[in-house]
Amino acid sequence: MTAELVRGQNHPLSQVRLEIRVSAGTPIVAAAALSDETGRIHGVEWVAHPGAPTQPGLEVSRQAAADHRLAVDLDAMPETVHRVSVLLALPAGGAGPVRFGALAAPFVAVTGLDGAEVASYTITGLDAESAVVALELYRRQGAWKVRAVGQGYAGGLAELLTDQGLPQARQLAGSINDAVAQGLARSVQAPPPRTADGDRSRQAAAPALGPDQGGTAPQPGPVPPVSPYGGQTTGGQTTGGQGQPPGYPGAAPDPSAVTQPAAPTPGGGPIDYSHPRRRNAAPPPPPPTAPPAAPGQPAQPVAGDATGWSMEERLYNQVWGMFEDLARTTAAYRSAVDFAESRMDKELEQVLSDPRSRIGGQGDAAREAARARHAQLVDQAREALDRDLAQLKAEVDVVEPALPPAYARWDNPVWHAYRVPMEFPMALRLGDLHLPEADRIRIPMLVRLPLERGLWIDSGRTESTEGLFTDAHTSGRLAMETAVAHAARLLAVHPAGEFTVHVIDPAGSGAQPLAPLVQSGVLAAPPALGAAGVTDVLTRLTQRVDLVQMAVRGGAADSLPPGFDTSQQLLIVNDFPHGFDDRAVNQLRYLADEGPAFGVHLMMVADREESSGYGPLLDPLWRSLLRLTPVPDDHLADPWVGHAWTYEPTLVPPGSQVLQQVLTQVAAARTKYS
């Protein structure tokens, strides 16, 4: 049972590996400080912050966000560490609030790795403070406890760190603010909220340079850590990868705000893995395509009614707006139902607390009246929800048929008119998202391109939200089929020769699902088999990343060897960790961290439990990947209100030949290009 702490209260911790979740409703900075028995921080290396996000037993987010997840391993703490303080601060010099008193009270929760809350604390009573020590984990007589602190500082991080006894407090506060400012400069601003007349005015995505693929709240700032459209990452590392939608809802949610590779080529050389058509200027508003609605009537939905430089960008922003609308209208309904239940409980408690009305006709009448008021409030909330859902359903029905191939499901007729594109798409559809209250509404889950995070297709045994249990063999086959569908879509939406796919299948267990890719000839080489094949592919790709990295950072991108393949590279790994030794595991982690910025992306088909033998070594790898499932699963959460969204992969309809037809055209175009 969760302990809800008040300021100064403590609670014992029975686990040593924890997550600390922070929710503030607006982008804030999260850091953590290690201190000794007296509470003194010995040096800057004892503070984990966005500029230096990892310390022994500790990992924090790399940029400001509305939601954070901090990873803590108390067993990994040095013996000299007796206290871990969680620090929150408002970004300095930004356009957002400058004091916590202008925000809703921040919420902090300590959870186990399974997500179960151990203790929580709502930081109330803040006013002019711009930095606060939220809570602390402290060691007492060999055991760890958590204490709610809530100590605020009007002087910001500098004053807070000075009070913690750090000599270099001002210099460290300045470096933290600089690191956060760089992250904010690379982040995409979310679209503005719905206006009073019900029309949406949506902000188009900026030329996003940042490491995140998660949805954001309607305000400037980096996207929160997890959402179906992506989780928060920088330099290839991500926080909160598997538990939140990615970006999308989750974080996560892309439709997410996203970010682009942090490695643009100086002087515009041939190695530039940023999207070629993203712009900095504000996009034009959508053209008028429908007559205004009659007074009192909802506006008729139109495909592409968001702002954007092109129809593709307008559709992308419209999908993003639909996702936000569904999240918020469902949150309003759930809040109204919770209020109705709370009010009924309170009224019933008052009735039962009075002996005169506990029994007899008077008590029965009071109970019936309380239940009637509850039913009336719930009915009113449901009526408002149904009205909003009807409008959203009408919009989905209009938008879905208008989506281009990169955004469309495999059963969309647009694929039967498919032609190999000449330009890069803005985003890619990885599946659909829906909520229990609106099961008939499916929101496309889009992630921006180029991919800023690797993908993890979970092949572990699971029970879907539809009650379907899959054994290990079936789940592995479905996971590989999902990976093939995603890889085929990536190949199909890129121009000929601009996307290359490699496959590692050490045991050959994915031969049947991989057949469409192998038989069509779209792979760079046959799937690599055995330990030798694993070593060969990983060595070539890590050397490629090293070479491009040196060329870009040295300003010599034009000096790459003749015939060097500058296309985006995707590595599909099946059956991990089978066939992987320690060296191969380190190479895989290197590709996950450094590869996306230099054109190498990772898609793993794996069961995390099977890799548990490596211990915590692989935890950063799993956190850096966006977890997807081959069956419907509600593991993604949005960054606004924390809904658990059900994710469904987009698979080829049974018996359809559309995948083979598309891959045949891709292979023919690649042959002509070569």
N, C-alpha and C positions, 0 to 999 in steps of 0.2 A: 504494500500500500504506500502511496506517495506521501512523504512528509512535506506539508506546505509550511515553509519556514517564515518567520517574521524576523525583523532586524535583531541581530545578536544571538538568535537561536542556533543550536548546532544539532547534528544528527550523525550517527555512526555510519560508516561505509563498509559494506560487506564484500565489495568487489574492488579489484585494483585496476582493472581496465575499464575506463569510463568514457562517456561522451558528455560534453557540456554544451547544451543547446541554448542559444540566445535568440530572442525575437524582440525586435524594437519597432517594426512598422516603417522605419526609414533607415537609409544606409548609415551604419555606425562602424567604428573601428573596434575590433576585438583583439586583445593581447593577453598574455599571461606572464607573470613574474614569479621566479623561484627565489626563495629567501631562506635564511638560516633560522636558527632557533629563536633569535631575537627579532625576526621580521625584517632583517636588513638584506638588501640586494647587493651582492658583492661586485657586480660589473654588468656591462651591457650584454655580455654573453649569457647572463642569467634571465634575459627577457626574450620571449618569443613574440614576434610582432610581424606585420605584413612584409617588412623588409628582410626579416630573418625568421621564417615561420616555423622552424623546427628547432627544438632543444631536446636533450635527453628525456625521453618519456613524455614529450609534449609536442603537439602540432596545432597551429592556429590557421585561420583563413589568411589569404594573401592580399585581400583588399576589402574595402568597406562594403557592407551588404546589410540588408534588412534582417537577415537571418544568418546565424553562424553555427557551425558545429566544431568544437574543439576536442581533439583526441588526447586522452590522458592515460598513461600507463604508470601507476604509482610504483610498481616494482622496479621500473627502469630509472627511477629518480636516484641521483647520487646520494650517498649517506649524509652529506652536509646539508641537503635540502630538507627542511621541515615544514615548509609552507608553500602552497601554490595559490597565487592570487589571480583571479580573473578580472581583467581591466577592460572597461568600455569607455569609448570617447567619441565625441562628435567630430567629423572631419573638419580640419581647420581650413579657413579660406574658401570654403565652398558656398554654394547658393542655398544650402539647406539650413535647418535650425542651428542656433548657436548655443542653446541651453536645453537641458533635458526637461525643464519645466514646460516647454512648448510641445512636448511629445506625450504620447500615451506611455504609461509606466512600462519600462523594459521588463521582460520576463526571462528568467534564467532557470534551467532545469538540468539536474545531474541525472544521467540515465546509464543503464548498462548497455553492453553492445547489442543486446536484443531489443533495445528501444524502450524497455520498461523504466519508468521514472523512479528514481530513488528519493530525490528531494527536489523541491522547486521553490522559487523565491520571486515575488513581484516587487521590484524596487520602487517603492512609493516615496513621496515626500521630497522629491528632487525639484529644484527651482532654477537657480542661476548656474548650477553646476554644468560643466561641459565634459567632465571626466568623472568616473566613479569606479571604486573597487566594489564589484558586484558581490562576490563571495570568495571564500578561500577554503582550500582543502589543507588540513593541517595534521601533523603527526603528533600523537600524544600517547606515550607509554607503549610504543610499538604498533599502535593501531591508528588508522586514518579516520578523520571526521570531516564533515563539511559544515561551515558556518556562514550564515547570511550576514553580510557586512553592510553594503549600501552606503559607504562613505563617499560623498561627492566632493569635487574640487572645482571652484569657479575658475581657477587659473589653468585648467586643462591638464594635459598629460605632463607637462613640465612640473607643475606644482605637485601632482600626484606622485611622480617618480622621485622628486626631491624628498617628499614626506616619507618615502619608503627607504631613504638612506642611500640613494644612488648618486655618486659624485658627478657623473656625466649626464644628469637628468635632462638638462636643456638640449644638449647635443643629440641625445637619443630621441627626445620628443620631436626635434626637427627632422631627423632622418625618417621617423615613422610617418610624419605628415607628408614628407616628400614622396615616400613610397606609395602612400594612399592617393596622393594627388596624381601620380602617374597612372595608377589604376583607374581613377575616375576619368582621366582624360581619354582612356581607351574604351570606356564603357558606352553602351548604347542607351539613349534615353527612351524610356517606355512611352507608349502613346498616352495622351491625356485622357482623363476619365470621361464618362458619358456626360453630355451637357443636359441642361434642365429639360429641353424639349425632346429628349430621347434620341437625338441624332448623335452619332459618334464622330468626333474629330480625332483622327489618329495620326500620330507622329510617325513618319517613316523612319526606318532604321538608318542610322548614321553609318559612315564607313567603318564601323566598329573595329576597333583594334583593342581587343581585350581577351581575357582568357575564359570567358564564361559562356555557358550555353543554358542558362536557366532563365525563367521568366522574372520580370521585375515588377515592383509596385509602381504606380503611376507617378513617378517623380524621377528626376535625374539621379544617376548613381549607378554603381555596378549591380549586376544581377545577383540575387541571393544564391546560396550554394547549391541548391538542388531543385530541380524541376524537371519534368519530362522533356523539356526542351534543353536540358543540360544542367550541370552542376558547376560549381565555381572552380576555375582553374587558372593557374598562371604558370607559364613555363612548363606546361605539361602535367603539373600536379593539380589534383582536384580535391576539394573537401566535400564530404557527404555524397560521394558519387552514387552508391547503389541504392540509397534509401529514398531518393527524392526525384521527382520527375524532372526529370529531367528535364531543368530549366525549365522546361515547361513547368507544369505545376511544380517542377517542378519544376524550379526554380525554378521545380522545379519547375518551368516551365519553361527555352525556346518553346508553342510559338514562343520563342525565347528571344531575349536580347542576347546578342552574341558578340563574340569577339574574334578577331582575326589573328593570324600568326604574328608573333612578335619579331619576325625576321624579314622585313622588307629589304630589298636589295638596294644599296646605295647607287644612285645614278640610273636606276631603272634597268638593271642588267637582266639576263634571261632567267635568273632564279628569283622569282618573286611569287610566293605562295599566298599572297593576299588576293581577295576577290577583285577581278579587273574592273568591275562596274559599280563599286560602292562609292558614294559621293558624300562630301562634307556638307554641302549646302542643303537648306531645307527644301523638301520636295514640293511640287505644286499640289494643290488640292485636287480631288477627283472631279472629273467633268460631270456636269448634270446629266444624268441618264434616265431619270424618272420624274414624272410630275410630282409636285408636293402633295402630301397626304391631306385629306379633308380634316377640318378641325375635329378633334376628339378621336381620330382614327390613327392607328400606328402607321408609321412610314412603311411603304412597300420595300422589301429588301431588294438590293441590286448587287450583283457580283462586281467587286472592285470599287466599292464606295469608300475606300480609305485613301489616305494621301499616299503618293509614291511617284517615282519617276517613270515607271512602266506599269503595265497591267500586272505583271508578275509581282512587282513590289507591292502594289495596291492589294492584291489578293493575299500576299503574305501578311501584311498588316491587318487586313480584315480578319483573317483566321486568328491572329493574335488577339484582336479585340473580342471576337466571339468567345475565345477561351477565358478571357478576363471577365466578360459578362456572366458566363455560366458559373464561374467560381464565386463571384460576388453575390449573384442572386440566390445561389444555393446557401451561401453563408448567411444571408439575411433570413432565409426560411428557417435554417437550423437554429439561429439565434432566437427567432420568434417562438419556435417550439420549446426551446430550453426555458425561455422566460415564462411561457404558459405553464410548464411543468413546475418551475420553481414557485410561481405564484400559487398554484393549486396546493403544492406541498405546504407552503407557509399557511394558507388558509385552513387546511386540514389540521395542521399542527395546533393552530389557535383553537379550533373546535375541540380537539382531544385534550388540550391542556386545561379546559374549563370543565370541572365535574358537572356543572349544571346543564351543559349542552352535550355531554359525552354520550348520553343515552336518551332514548325517547324520540318523539317526533321532531323536536327542535334540532337535535344533532343530525338526524337523517336529512332534514331539509337543508341544513348548512352544508353537509357533504354533497348533496345533489347540486346545490347552487355553485359550489366550487368546481365540480366536474363540468357543469354546464358552461361556466365561464372559460374553463380550459378548452373545451371543445370549440367554443366560439372563436377564441384566439387562434387555435390551430387551423380552423376552417378559413379564417381570414388570411392567414399566412399562406395556406395552400392555394387559395384563389389567386393571390398575388404571384406566387411561384408559377402556377399554371399559365397565367397571362404572359409572364416573361418567357417561359419555355416555349409557348406557342410562337412567339415572335422569333426566338432563336431558331426553332425548328424550321420556320419558313426561310430564314436566312441560310441555314445549312443546306436546305434543299435547292436553293438558288446557286450557292457558291460551289458546292461539290461538283456538279457537272462542268463548271467553268474552269476547273483547276488544270494547269499544265501537267505533263507527265511526271515531273519531279515531285509534284504535290498530290498526284492522283493515286487512288487505290488501283490494284492490278485489275479489278473488274470494271474500271472506267473505260468506256469506248475510245477515249483519247489514245490509248495504247495501240489500238488497231490501225490508227493512222500515224503511227510512230515513224519519225525520221530522225537520223542521227543529228543532234543539234550542232550549231556553229558557235554557240556561246555558252559560258558557264551559267548554271542556275544559281539563284540566291540561296536556296535551301533545299532540303530533301525530306520527304515524308518517311518516318520510321514506324508509324503505326497510328492508332486512334486512341483517344482518351474519352472516358465518360464517367459519370457519377451515378450513384444508386437512385437519386431522386429524378434523374433525367436519362434513363437508360436508352431511350430512343434517339438521343442526340449524341452523335459522334463528332468530336473535334479533332481534326488532323494534328498529329504531333510532328511538328517541323523542327529540324535542326539546321542551323546556318552552315553554309559551305564557305571555305574549306573546313573540314571537321577539326574542331579544337580539342576534342576528347576522343579517346578510343572507345570502342563498343565492346561490351561483354554480354554475349548471349548465354544465359544461364542454362546449362544442360543438367542441372541437378534435379532429382526427383521432387515433384511439387504437386500440390493440389490447387487447381485453378479456382478462380472466383465462381465458376459455374459448377463446382463440385466434381470436376473430372480429375481423377488421380492418374498420374503418369508414372510408370516405372522407369528405371534408369535407362534401359535400352530405348524405349519409346521417346523419352524426353531428350536423349542424345540425338536421335534421328530428327525430331522436330526442331531442335535447336540448330542443327546443321542446315536444314531446309530454310529456316528463317535467315541464317547467315547468307546462304546462297541468294535468297530473294533480295536482301539488302545490297549485296555485292553487285548483283545484276542491275539493280536500279542505279547504283553509283556509276557503273560502266555506261549505262544507257543515257544518263543525263549529262555526261561530259562529252566535249567534242572528241572526234577520233584522234587517238594517240595521246590524249591528255590525262588518261587514267590507266594505271597498270595494276593488276592483281596477282599476288603471289599466294600460294597455299602451302601450309605445313600440315601434313596428316601422317604423323609418325607410324601409326599402326595400320593405316589404310582403312580405318573404320568408317570414313566419310565418303567412300567411293560412290555409293548410290546417290546420295543427295548432291554430290559434286558433279555428277554426270552432265547436267546442262552446261556448266562452265567448261568442263574438259572437252566434251564433244563438239561444242561450238568453236573452240579454238581461241577463246578470248583471254585465256590465262597467259602470263608471261612465260611459263614453263609448266610441265606436268607437276602435280602435287609432290612435294618433297616427302620422302618416306624414311623411316628409321632415324637413329641418332645422327648419322652422317648427313642426312638431308636437312635435319634441324640445324646442325652446325653451319652447313654451307649457306643456307638462306639467311640466317641471322647474321653471319659474318659479313655477307655482301651488303645487307641493308644497313648495318651499323657503320660499315666503312663509307657507305654512301652518305649517311647523315654527317659523319665526321668531315668528309670532303666538302659537302655543300656548306656546312657550318663554318669551316675555315675560310672558304671562298667568300661567303657573304660577309662575315665579320672582318675579313681583311680587305674588303672592297674590291675583290678580284673575281667577281662572279663571271666575268667574260672570259676568264682564263681556264675554265673547266676543260677537261680533255675532249677532243673532237668526238662527236657521236654520243656524248653523254646524254642519257635519258633524263630529261628535266620534268617529265610528267609526274603527277601525283601518284604515290605508291600506296597500295593497301595490302597489308599482310593478314591473311586469315589463318589463325592457329586453331586446329582441332585437337581435342583430347588432351589439352594441357592438364597435368605436367608430364604425361607419358612421353618418354624420349628426351626429357630436358635434364641436363646436369646443372650444377651450380653456375657454371660459366654461361650456359644458355639462358638461365633464369635472369642473371644480371644483364645480359644483352637485351632480353625482352623488356626489363624494367627501363633500360636506357632508351629503347625505342618508344615506350609509352610516355616517357618524360620529355625527351628532346625531339622525337620524330615529327610531331605535328607541325612544329614551326619550320621544318625543313622538308616538308612534303612527304613524310612517311607516316601512315596511319595504321592503327592496330585494331583488329576485330578478333576477339577471343571467343571460342566456344568451349566452355569449361564448367566444371562443377567445383565450386569453391571448397567444398568439404574434401574432395580428393587431393587438393593441394595443401591441406592443413599440416602435412608433415613438414613443410618448410617453415612453420611457425609464423611469427610476426614479420618475417622478411618480406612477405608478399602483401602485407596489409596496405602499404602505400600504392602498390600496383592496382589492387582492387578498388581503392578509393579514387584512383585517377580515371577509372573507366565508368561509362554510363551503362548501368545494368538494364538489360532488356530480357524479356522472357518469351519463350515460344508459345505459351498459352496465356490466356487472360489472367492478369495478376494485378492486385491493388497496392503495389509497393512504391508508387511514386506519390509525391506530395507537392502541392503548389506553394509558392513563397508568400502568398498574400494571407491566406487564412488556414493553411495547413491541411486542406482536404486530401484524403486518400483517393487518388484517381486510379481507375482501372485502366491498365494499358493492354491493348490488343495489337499484335503484330499484323502487318499487311502481307498476307500470303497470296500466292497465286491460286485462283479457284480450282478445285479438283477437276481434272479432265481438260483444263484450258491449255492451249498451245501458245498462249501469248508470250510466255517467257522464252520459249525456243525461237519464236519469230523475232522478238526483239534482239536476242543475243546473236542470231544469224545476221541481222543488219549491222550490229556492232562489229562483228568479226569481219564482214565484208568491207566496212568503212576503214577498219584498222589495216586491212591488207592494202587498200588503195593508198592510205596515208603512208604506209611503209615504203 
